[in-house]
Amino acid sequence: MSTEEPRTESTPQRSESSPQAIAAAKRLGAPMIVRGILGVAFGLVTVFWPRDDTNPAQLSLPTDVVDHLAIGYLILFALVLVFQAARSPLNVRTAVYGQAVIAIPAIVFLFMADQPAELRAALSIWALLHGALEFYSWRQLRAQPMASDFLIAAGVHVLLGIILVFGDGMEALSILGFTGAATLIAGVIFIIGGYSRLSKARQLAKRGELPEQIDPEEADPAEAPGLPAGAADRSAGADRPDEAEPTDGPDGESAQKNEP
């Protein structure tokens, strides 16, 4: 009868609350706040654009004015995305750069748009592609705390794209209003999410639990989210077949197990 006690392994903590996950999420805090401020500024300007029923001139807006506003926003937005990509983990860096790249054809089409339908087509395609890449980023960052911020932003942009695709007859002012509302919602989400990431990191730093800054290119695979503690050590031991494991021979003498 064996007297060995059964081995029990402690359940690993959720990676969302681990200091490593918070340190990785902290890198995205500043870019998210900058993105949020830009989106809120654009949204406030466009959503609250003067619309007075007594002044017919305020109920319509020339297409070229909307073009210039959208172009200015997309240029600044692409620059902020480059900043975010530089601080993003490797598994989402390409997707974030892709979000910046798809803004370029949208800007080109906006320069050529002189009708509301062309304006609507350029912004709808951009919103759908941007939302798809944002959704991919969320799938790759699900292990990080508050990763749902990217999922909400993806849903907002996809919804904007669908509204513009089926918005036949929309005028330039309506297109601007819907676009501004989407950027305003996403901007608020990113400001809150970015501040929360920085706040959690500061709390850990005060308690001395925040690890040193993690470089995504030099991250230890053993610290990857979802990998139980000690799993890397067990896998490393399995990769050393040359080490002999002592066993008790039939005569009570210590023998070595021959590995194949």
Disulfide bonds with the S-S distance in Angstrom:
none
